[in-house]
Amino acid sequence: MTVDPKALRQARLNFGLTREQAAEAVGVDAKTLAAWEQGEKTPRGRHLVWLAGLYGRHIDDFAAKEEPQ
């Protein structure tokens, strides 16, 4: 699955958490979470599951929408 970094960031903001708070909740540092939200790195499966649970979302909500060719 390709992750949409904007969807990760928007879910966190909608839930009202800072990067630091969200990062601590899923066991990573804020720099790592920032890299995920900026598309520089991709979270592992377990981290996606943890983020989805934290934000009350389904992991499919973080999937990048593919453009039709």
PyMOL Python script that loads the backbone (N, CA, C, O; Angstrom):
from pymol import cmd

cmd.read_pdbstr("""\
ATOM      1  N   MET A   1       0.845  -1.174   0.000  1.00  0.00           N
ATOM      2  CA  MET A   1       0.000   0.000   0.000  1.00  0.00           C
ATOM      3  C   MET A   1       0.889   1.235   0.000  1.00  0.00           C
ATOM      4  O   MET A   1       1.861   1.321   0.751  1.00  0.00           O
ATOM      5  N   THR A   2       0.543   2.179  -0.848  1.00  0.00           N
ATOM      6  CA  THR A   2       1.231   3.459  -0.859  1.00  0.00           C
ATOM      7  C   THR A   2       0.493   4.396   0.085  1.00  0.00           C
ATOM      8  O   THR A   2      -0.724   4.556  -0.009  1.00  0.00           O
ATOM      9  N   VAL A   3       1.234   5.010   0.990  1.00  0.00           N
ATOM     10  CA  VAL A   3       0.643   5.872   2.011  1.00  0.00           C
ATOM     11  C   VAL A   3       0.600   7.316   1.516  1.00  0.00           C
ATOM     12  O   VAL A   3       1.561   7.812   0.927  1.00  0.00           O
ATOM     13  N   ASP A   4      -0.521   7.978   1.762  1.00  0.00           N
ATOM     14  CA  ASP A   4      -0.678   9.393   1.443  1.00  0.00           C
ATOM     15  C   ASP A   4      -0.237  10.207   2.660  1.00  0.00           C
ATOM     16  O   ASP A   4      -0.942  10.225   3.669  1.00  0.00           O
ATOM     17  N   PRO A   5       0.910  10.877   2.587  1.00  0.00           N
ATOM     18  CA  PRO A   5       1.398  11.615   3.745  1.00  0.00           C
ATOM     19  C   PRO A   5       0.447  12.720   4.200  1.00  0.00           C
ATOM     20  O   PRO A   5       0.364  13.019   5.391  1.00  0.00           O
ATOM     21  N   LYS A   6      -0.263  13.321   3.258  1.00  0.00           N
ATOM     22  CA  LYS A   6      -1.222  14.370   3.623  1.00  0.00           C
ATOM     23  C   LYS A   6      -2.358  13.806   4.460  1.00  0.00           C
ATOM     24  O   LYS A   6      -2.858  14.474   5.366  1.00  0.00           O
ATOM     25  N   ALA A   7      -2.765  12.585   4.162  1.00  0.00           N
ATOM     26  CA  ALA A   7      -3.838  11.937   4.924  1.00  0.00           C
ATOM     27  C   ALA A   7      -3.390  11.664   6.360  1.00  0.00           C
ATOM     28  O   ALA A   7      -4.173  11.807   7.298  1.00  0.00           O
ATOM     29  N   LEU A   8      -2.121  11.269   6.525  1.00  0.00           N
ATOM     30  CA  LEU A   8      -1.601  11.050   7.877  1.00  0.00           C
ATOM     31  C   LEU A   8      -1.638  12.344   8.680  1.00  0.00           C
ATOM     32  O   LEU A   8      -2.107  12.372   9.818  1.00  0.00           O
ATOM     33  N   ARG A   9      -1.136  13.412   8.068  1.00  0.00           N
ATOM     34  CA  ARG A   9      -1.091  14.704   8.760  1.00  0.00           C
ATOM     35  C   ARG A   9      -2.498  15.200   9.094  1.00  0.00           C
ATOM     36  O   ARG A   9      -2.757  15.652  10.209  1.00  0.00           O
ATOM     37  N   GLN A  10      -3.400  15.112   8.121  1.00  0.00           N
ATOM     38  CA  GLN A  10      -4.751  15.613   8.328  1.00  0.00           C
ATOM     39  C   GLN A  10      -5.473  14.836   9.433  1.00  0.00           C
ATOM     40  O   GLN A  10      -6.208  15.423  10.226  1.00  0.00           O
ATOM     41  N   ALA A  11      -5.266  13.533   9.483  1.00  0.00           N
ATOM     42  CA  ALA A  11      -5.888  12.719  10.535  1.00  0.00           C
ATOM     43  C   ALA A  11      -5.393  13.158  11.910  1.00  0.00           C
ATOM     44  O   ALA A  11      -6.175  13.251  12.857  1.00  0.00           O
ATOM     45  N   ARG A  12      -4.097  13.427  12.017  1.00  0.00           N
ATOM     46  CA  ARG A  12      -3.545  13.879  13.301  1.00  0.00           C
ATOM     47  C   ARG A  12      -4.126  15.224  13.696  1.00  0.00           C
ATOM     48  O   ARG A  12      -4.527  15.424  14.842  1.00  0.00           O
ATOM     49  N   LEU A  13      -4.169  16.143  12.745  1.00  0.00           N
ATOM     50  CA  LEU A  13      -4.715  17.470  13.034  1.00  0.00           C
ATOM     51  C   LEU A  13      -6.195  17.400  13.407  1.00  0.00           C
ATOM     52  O   LEU A  13      -6.643  18.076  14.332  1.00  0.00           O
ATOM     53  N   ASN A  14      -6.945  16.577  12.679  1.00  0.00           N
ATOM     54  CA  ASN A  14      -8.369  16.419  12.989  1.00  0.00           C
ATOM     55  C   ASN A  14      -8.582  15.856  14.384  1.00  0.00           C
ATOM     56  O   ASN A  14      -9.567  16.174  15.050  1.00  0.00           O
ATOM     57  N   PHE A  15      -7.653  15.019  14.821  1.00  0.00           N
ATOM     58  CA  PHE A  15      -7.762  14.419  16.149  1.00  0.00           C
ATOM     59  C   PHE A  15      -7.266  15.367  17.242  1.00  0.00           C
ATOM     60  O   PHE A  15      -7.511  15.137  18.426  1.00  0.00           O
ATOM     61  N   GLY A  16      -6.568  16.432  16.841  1.00  0.00           N
ATOM     62  CA  GLY A  16      -6.144  17.449  17.792  1.00  0.00           C
ATOM     63  C   GLY A  16      -4.850  17.145  18.524  1.00  0.00           C
ATOM     64  O   GLY A  16      -4.655  17.594  19.654  1.00  0.00           O
ATOM     65  N   LEU A  17      -3.967  16.388  17.894  1.00  0.00           N
ATOM     66  CA  LEU A  17      -2.699  16.038  18.534  1.00  0.00           C
ATOM     67  C   LEU A  17      -1.538  16.781  17.886  1.00  0.00           C
ATOM     68  O   LEU A  17      -1.565  17.083  16.693  1.00  0.00           O
ATOM     69  N   THR A  18      -0.531  17.067  18.681  1.00  0.00           N
ATOM     70  CA  THR A  18       0.716  17.575  18.128  1.00  0.00           C
ATOM     71  C   THR A  18       1.500  16.390  17.574  1.00  0.00           C
ATOM     72  O   THR A  18       1.180  15.234  17.849  1.00  0.00           O
ATOM     73  N   ARG A  19       2.521  16.693  16.796  1.00  0.00           N
ATOM     74  CA  ARG A  19       3.384  15.610  16.309  1.00  0.00           C
ATOM     75  C   ARG A  19       4.005  14.868  17.468  1.00  0.00           C
ATOM     76  O   ARG A  19       4.098  13.640  17.454  1.00  0.00           O
ATOM     77  N   GLU A  20       4.427  15.605  18.463  1.00  0.00           N
ATOM     78  CA  GLU A  20       5.087  14.994  19.618  1.00  0.00           C
ATOM     79  C   GLU A  20       4.148  14.030  20.337  1.00  0.00           C
ATOM     80  O   GLU A  20       4.548  12.927  20.713  1.00  0.00           O
ATOM     81  N   GLN A  21       2.909  14.448  20.524  1.00  0.00           N
ATOM     82  CA  GLN A  21       1.929  13.594  21.209  1.00  0.00           C
ATOM     83  C   GLN A  21       1.639  12.325  20.414  1.00  0.00           C
ATOM     84  O   GLN A  21       1.604  11.227  20.970  1.00  0.00           O
ATOM     85  N   ALA A  22       1.434  12.483  19.126  1.00  0.00           N
ATOM     86  CA  ALA A  22       1.137  11.314  18.283  1.00  0.00           C
ATOM     87  C   ALA A  22       2.338  10.380  18.214  1.00  0.00           C
ATOM     88  O   ALA A  22       2.190   9.161  18.296  1.00  0.00           O
ATOM     89  N   ALA A  23       3.526  10.957  18.064  1.00  0.00           N
ATOM     90  CA  ALA A  23       4.740  10.140  17.986  1.00  0.00           C
ATOM     91  C   ALA A  23       4.935   9.330  19.258  1.00  0.00           C
ATOM     92  O   ALA A  23       5.241   8.139  19.200  1.00  0.00           O
ATOM     93  N   GLU A  24       4.759   9.970  20.399  1.00  0.00           N
ATOM     94  CA  GLU A  24       4.919   9.270  21.668  1.00  0.00           C
ATOM     95  C   GLU A  24       3.904   8.133  21.800  1.00  0.00           C
ATOM     96  O   GLU A  24       4.228   7.061  22.313  1.00  0.00           O
ATOM     97  N   ALA A  25       2.691   8.367  21.341  1.00  0.00           N
ATOM     98  CA  ALA A  25       1.631   7.358  21.454  1.00  0.00           C
ATOM     99  C   ALA A  25       1.926   6.107  20.634  1.00  0.00           C
ATOM    100  O   ALA A  25       1.504   5.012  21.007  1.00  0.00           O
ATOM    101  N   VAL A  26       2.646   6.255  19.519  1.00  0.00           N
ATOM    102  CA  VAL A  26       2.946   5.081  18.686  1.00  0.00           C
ATOM    103  C   VAL A  26       4.390   4.616  18.818  1.00  0.00           C
ATOM    104  O   VAL A  26       4.815   3.702  18.111  1.00  0.00           O
ATOM    105  N   GLY A  27       5.148   5.241  19.721  1.00  0.00           N
ATOM    106  CA  GLY A  27       6.485   4.742  20.033  1.00  0.00           C
ATOM    107  C   GLY A  27       7.587   5.134  19.070  1.00  0.00           C
ATOM    108  O   GLY A  27       8.552   4.390  18.893  1.00  0.00           O
ATOM    109  N   VAL A  28       7.453   6.299  18.442  1.00  0.00           N
ATOM    110  CA  VAL A  28       8.515   6.813  17.568  1.00  0.00           C
ATOM    111  C   VAL A  28       8.830   8.241  18.006  1.00  0.00           C
ATOM    112  O   VAL A  28       8.123   8.814  18.835  1.00  0.00           O
ATOM    113  N   ASP A  29       9.899   8.811  17.442  1.00  0.00           N
ATOM    114  CA  ASP A  29      10.175  10.199  17.788  1.00  0.00           C
ATOM    115  C   ASP A  29       9.459  11.130  16.808  1.00  0.00           C
ATOM    116  O   ASP A  29       9.007  10.699  15.747  1.00  0.00           O
ATOM    117  N   ALA A  30       9.363  12.403  17.173  1.00  0.00           N
ATOM    118  CA  ALA A  30       8.625  13.372  16.374  1.00  0.00           C
ATOM    119  C   ALA A  30       9.244  13.550  14.987  1.00  0.00           C
ATOM    120  O   ALA A  30       8.526  13.822  14.024  1.00  0.00           O
ATOM    121  N   LYS A  31      10.567  13.400  14.871  1.00  0.00           N
ATOM    122  CA  LYS A  31      11.215  13.520  13.564  1.00  0.00           C
ATOM    123  C   LYS A  31      10.747  12.421  12.615  1.00  0.00           C
ATOM    124  O   LYS A  31      10.553  12.662  11.424  1.00  0.00           O
ATOM    125  N   THR A  32      10.568  11.233  13.141  1.00  0.00           N
ATOM    126  CA  THR A  32      10.086  10.113  12.324  1.00  0.00           C
ATOM    127  C   THR A  32       8.671  10.384  11.848  1.00  0.00           C
ATOM    128  O   THR A  32       8.364  10.202  10.670  1.00  0.00           O
ATOM    129  N   LEU A  33       7.807  10.819  12.758  1.00  0.00           N
ATOM    130  CA  LEU A  33       6.432  11.125  12.375  1.00  0.00           C
ATOM    131  C   LEU A  33       6.403  12.242  11.337  1.00  0.00           C
ATOM    132  O   LEU A  33       5.621  12.185  10.388  1.00  0.00           O
ATOM    133  N   ALA A  34       7.240  13.247  11.509  1.00  0.00           N
ATOM    134  CA  ALA A  34       7.319  14.338  10.537  1.00  0.00           C
ATOM    135  C   ALA A  34       7.741  13.812   9.168  1.00  0.00           C
ATOM    136  O   ALA A  34       7.202  14.239   8.147  1.00  0.00           O
ATOM    137  N   ALA A  35       8.699  12.891   9.141  1.00  0.00           N
ATOM    138  CA  ALA A  35       9.156  12.311   7.876  1.00  0.00           C
ATOM    139  C   ALA A  35       8.024  11.544   7.191  1.00  0.00           C
ATOM    140  O   ALA A  35       7.903  11.586   5.966  1.00  0.00           O
ATOM    141  N   TRP A  36       7.199  10.848   7.964  1.00  0.00           N
ATOM    142  CA  TRP A  36       6.042  10.152   7.392  1.00  0.00           C
ATOM    143  C   TRP A  36       5.064  11.149   6.800  1.00  0.00           C
ATOM    144  O   TRP A  36       4.569  10.958   5.689  1.00  0.00           O
ATOM    145  N   GLU A  37       4.783  12.218   7.543  1.00  0.00           N
ATOM    146  CA  GLU A  37       3.794  13.202   7.105  1.00  0.00           C
ATOM    147  C   GLU A  37       4.286  14.047   5.928  1.00  0.00           C
ATOM    148  O   GLU A  37       3.484  14.660   5.224  1.00  0.00           O
ATOM    149  N   GLN A  38       5.581  14.077   5.720  1.00  0.00           N
ATOM    150  CA  GLN A  38       6.141  14.838   4.607  1.00  0.00           C
ATOM    151  C   GLN A  38       6.486  13.942   3.415  1.00  0.00           C
ATOM    152  O   GLN A  38       6.978  14.422   2.393  1.00  0.00           O
ATOM    153  N   GLY A  39       6.227  12.649   3.550  1.00  0.00           N
ATOM    154  CA  GLY A  39       6.466  11.715   2.459  1.00  0.00           C
ATOM    155  C   GLY A  39       7.916  11.338   2.267  1.00  0.00           C
ATOM    156  O   GLY A  39       8.270  10.757   1.241  1.00  0.00           O
ATOM    157  N   GLU A  40       8.771  11.657   3.239  1.00  0.00           N
ATOM    158  CA  GLU A  40      10.189  11.311   3.139  1.00  0.00           C
ATOM    159  C   GLU A  40      10.449   9.861   3.498  1.00  0.00           C
ATOM    160  O   GLU A  40      11.395   9.250   3.001  1.00  0.00           O
ATOM    161  N   LYS A  41       9.606   9.310   4.363  1.00  0.00           N
ATOM    162  CA  LYS A  41       9.682   7.905   4.770  1.00  0.00           C
ATOM    163  C   LYS A  41       8.271   7.354   4.823  1.00  0.00           C
ATOM    164  O   LYS A  41       7.295   8.105   4.859  1.00  0.00           O
ATOM    165  N   THR A  42       8.176   6.027   4.826  1.00  0.00           N
ATOM    166  CA  THR A  42       6.881   5.367   4.903  1.00  0.00           C
ATOM    167  C   THR A  42       6.799   4.571   6.197  1.00  0.00           C
ATOM    168  O   THR A  42       7.706   3.798   6.506  1.00  0.00           O
ATOM    169  N   PRO A  43       5.721   4.750   6.959  1.00  0.00           N
ATOM    170  CA  PRO A  43       5.585   3.973   8.193  1.00  0.00           C
ATOM    171  C   PRO A  43       5.410   2.489   7.907  1.00  0.00           C
ATOM    172  O   PRO A  43       4.822   2.103   6.898  1.00  0.00           O
ATOM    173  N   ARG A  44       5.925   1.671   8.803  1.00  0.00           N
ATOM    174  CA  ARG A  44       5.731   0.218   8.697  1.00  0.00           C
ATOM    175  C   ARG A  44       4.282  -0.122   8.995  1.00  0.00           C
ATOM    176  O   ARG A  44       3.535   0.686   9.548  1.00  0.00           O
ATOM    177  N   GLY A  45       3.908  -1.314   8.622  1.00  0.00           N
ATOM    178  CA  GLY A  45       2.527  -1.758   8.805  1.00  0.00           C
ATOM    179  C   GLY A  45       2.011  -1.603  10.218  1.00  0.00           C
ATOM    180  O   GLY A  45       0.901  -1.112  10.427  1.00  0.00           O
ATOM    181  N   ARG A  46       2.808  -2.016  11.190  1.00  0.00           N
ATOM    182  CA  ARG A  46       2.332  -1.937  12.578  1.00  0.00           C
ATOM    183  C   ARG A  46       2.125  -0.495  13.007  1.00  0.00           C
ATOM    184  O   ARG A  46       1.207  -0.199  13.773  1.00  0.00           O
ATOM    185  N   HIS A  47       2.974   0.408  12.518  1.00  0.00           N
ATOM    186  CA  HIS A  47       2.796   1.814  12.869  1.00  0.00           C
ATOM    187  C   HIS A  47       1.535   2.391  12.222  1.00  0.00           C
ATOM    188  O   HIS A  47       0.853   3.225  12.819  1.00  0.00           O
ATOM    189  N   LEU A  48       1.232   1.949  11.012  1.00  0.00           N
ATOM    190  CA  LEU A  48      -0.017   2.386  10.379  1.00  0.00           C
ATOM    191  C   LEU A  48      -1.224   1.915  11.183  1.00  0.00           C
ATOM    192  O   LEU A  48      -2.186   2.660  11.371  1.00  0.00           O
ATOM    193  N   VAL A  49      -1.163   0.684  11.652  1.00  0.00           N
ATOM    194  CA  VAL A  49      -2.255   0.147  12.462  1.00  0.00           C
ATOM    195  C   VAL A  49      -2.395   0.953  13.754  1.00  0.00           C
ATOM    196  O   VAL A  49      -3.506   1.289  14.164  1.00  0.00           O
ATOM    197  N   TRP A  50      -1.271   1.260  14.388  1.00  0.00           N
ATOM    198  CA  TRP A  50      -1.300   2.040  15.629  1.00  0.00           C
ATOM    199  C   TRP A  50      -1.830   3.447  15.389  1.00  0.00           C
ATOM    200  O   TRP A  50      -2.618   3.958  16.185  1.00  0.00           O
ATOM    201  N   LEU A  51      -1.401   4.083  14.289  1.00  0.00           N
ATOM    202  CA  LEU A  51      -1.894   5.424  13.969  1.00  0.00           C
ATOM    203  C   LEU A  51      -3.393   5.392  13.690  1.00  0.00           C
ATOM    204  O   LEU A  51      -4.139   6.251  14.161  1.00  0.00           O
ATOM    205  N   ALA A  52      -3.824   4.403  12.926  1.00  0.00           N
ATOM    206  CA  ALA A  52      -5.249   4.288  12.635  1.00  0.00           C
ATOM    207  C   ALA A  52      -6.054   4.140  13.921  1.00  0.00           C
ATOM    208  O   ALA A  52      -7.089   4.786  14.087  1.00  0.00           O
ATOM    209  N   GLY A  53      -5.580   3.290  14.829  1.00  0.00           N
ATOM    210  CA  GLY A  53      -6.273   3.120  16.107  1.00  0.00           C
ATOM    211  C   GLY A  53      -6.275   4.395  16.932  1.00  0.00           C
ATOM    212  O   GLY A  53      -7.286   4.751  17.537  1.00  0.00           O
ATOM    213  N   LEU A  54      -5.152   5.072  16.955  1.00  0.00           N
ATOM    214  CA  LEU A  54      -5.035   6.315  17.714  1.00  0.00           C
ATOM    215  C   LEU A  54      -6.012   7.364  17.206  1.00  0.00           C
ATOM    216  O   LEU A  54      -6.665   8.049  17.993  1.00  0.00           O
ATOM    217  N   TYR A  55      -6.110   7.488  15.880  1.00  0.00           N
ATOM    218  CA  TYR A  55      -6.953   8.512  15.273  1.00  0.00           C
ATOM    219  C   TYR A  55      -8.393   8.062  15.055  1.00  0.00           C
ATOM    220  O   TYR A  55      -9.225   8.840  14.587  1.00  0.00           O
ATOM    221  N   GLY A  56      -8.692   6.798  15.395  1.00  0.00           N
ATOM    222  CA  GLY A  56     -10.046   6.280  15.180  1.00  0.00           C
ATOM    223  C   GLY A  56     -10.380   6.115  13.710  1.00  0.00           C
ATOM    224  O   GLY A  56     -11.518   6.335  13.296  1.00  0.00           O
ATOM    225  N   ARG A  57      -9.381   5.725  12.916  1.00  0.00           N
ATOM    226  CA  ARG A  57      -9.546   5.582  11.470  1.00  0.00           C
ATOM    227  C   ARG A  57      -9.211   4.161  11.051  1.00  0.00           C
ATOM    228  O   ARG A  57      -8.746   3.361  11.864  1.00  0.00           O
ATOM    229  N   HIS A  58      -9.444   3.848   9.792  1.00  0.00           N
ATOM    230  CA  HIS A  58      -9.064   2.572   9.199  1.00  0.00           C
ATOM    231  C   HIS A  58      -7.796   2.821   8.391  1.00  0.00           C
ATOM    232  O   HIS A  58      -7.625   3.899   7.821  1.00  0.00           O
ATOM    233  N   ILE A  59      -6.907   1.833   8.338  1.00  0.00           N
ATOM    234  CA  ILE A  59      -5.652   2.063   7.612  1.00  0.00           C
ATOM    235  C   ILE A  59      -5.884   2.407   6.139  1.00  0.00           C
ATOM    236  O   ILE A  59      -5.054   3.080   5.528  1.00  0.00           O
ATOM    237  N   ASP A  60      -6.989   1.959   5.567  1.00  0.00           N
ATOM    238  CA  ASP A  60      -7.285   2.304   4.173  1.00  0.00           C
ATOM    239  C   ASP A  60      -7.487   3.808   3.988  1.00  0.00           C
ATOM    240  O   ASP A  60      -7.347   4.321   2.878  1.00  0.00           O
ATOM    241  N   ASP A  61      -7.814   4.514   5.072  1.00  0.00           N
ATOM    242  CA  ASP A  61      -7.968   5.966   4.993  1.00  0.00           C
ATOM    243  C   ASP A  61      -6.648   6.662   4.690  1.00  0.00           C
ATOM    244  O   ASP A  61      -6.635   7.819   4.268  1.00  0.00           O
ATOM    245  N   PHE A  62      -5.536   5.961   4.903  1.00  0.00           N
ATOM    246  CA  PHE A  62      -4.216   6.535   4.667  1.00  0.00           C
ATOM    247  C   PHE A  62      -3.640   6.138   3.309  1.00  0.00           C
ATOM    248  O   PHE A  62      -2.518   6.517   2.974  1.00  0.00           O
ATOM    249  N   ALA A  63      -4.396   5.387   2.538  1.00  0.00           N
ATOM    250  CA  ALA A  63      -3.903   4.923   1.231  1.00  0.00           C
ATOM    251  C   ALA A  63      -3.922   6.065   0.235  1.00  0.00           C
ATOM    252  O   ALA A  63      -4.873   6.844   0.178  1.00  0.00           O
ATOM    253  N   ALA A  64      -2.858   6.155  -0.548  1.00  0.00           N
ATOM    254  CA  ALA A  64      -2.781   7.160  -1.603  1.00  0.00           C
ATOM    255  C   ALA A  64      -3.782   6.798  -2.700  1.00  0.00           C
ATOM    256  O   ALA A  64      -3.917   5.634  -3.076  1.00  0.00           O
ATOM    257  N   LYS A  65      -4.459   7.785  -3.188  1.00  0.00           N
ATOM    258  CA  LYS A  65      -5.398   7.574  -4.287  1.00  0.00           C
ATOM    259  C   LYS A  65      -4.608   7.572  -5.585  1.00  0.00           C
ATOM    260  O   LYS A  65      -3.896   8.528  -5.893  1.00  0.00           O
ATOM    261  N   GLU A  66      -4.737   6.508  -6.327  1.00  0.00           N
ATOM    262  CA  GLU A  66      -3.985   6.403  -7.581  1.00  0.00           C
ATOM    263  C   GLU A  66      -4.737   7.126  -8.688  1.00  0.00           C
ATOM    264  O   GLU A  66      -5.953   6.999  -8.828  1.00  0.00           O
ATOM    265  N   GLU A  67      -3.983   7.882  -9.466  1.00  0.00           N
ATOM    266  CA  GLU A  67      -4.553   8.615 -10.593  1.00  0.00           C
ATOM    267  C   GLU A  67      -4.782   7.633 -11.750  1.00  0.00           C
ATOM    268  O   GLU A  67      -3.903   6.830 -12.062  1.00  0.00           O
ATOM    269  N   PRO A  68      -5.976   7.695 -12.397  1.00  0.00           N
ATOM    270  CA  PRO A  68      -6.190   6.848 -13.562  1.00  0.00           C
ATOM    271  C   PRO A  68      -5.283   7.293 -14.702  1.00  0.00           C
ATOM    272  O   PRO A  68      -5.026   8.484 -14.878  1.00  0.00           O
ATOM    273  N   GLN A  69      -4.802   6.324 -15.471  1.00  0.00           N
ATOM    274  CA  GLN A  69      -3.876   6.650 -16.566  1.00  0.00           C
ATOM    275  C   GLN A  69      -4.599   6.858 -17.861  1.00  0.00           C
ATOM    276  O   GLN A  69      -3.970   7.139 -18.881  1.00  0.00           O
TER     277      GLN A  69
END
""", "prot")
cmd.dss("prot")
cmd.show_as("cartoon", "prot")
cmd.util.cbc("prot")
cmd.orient("prot")
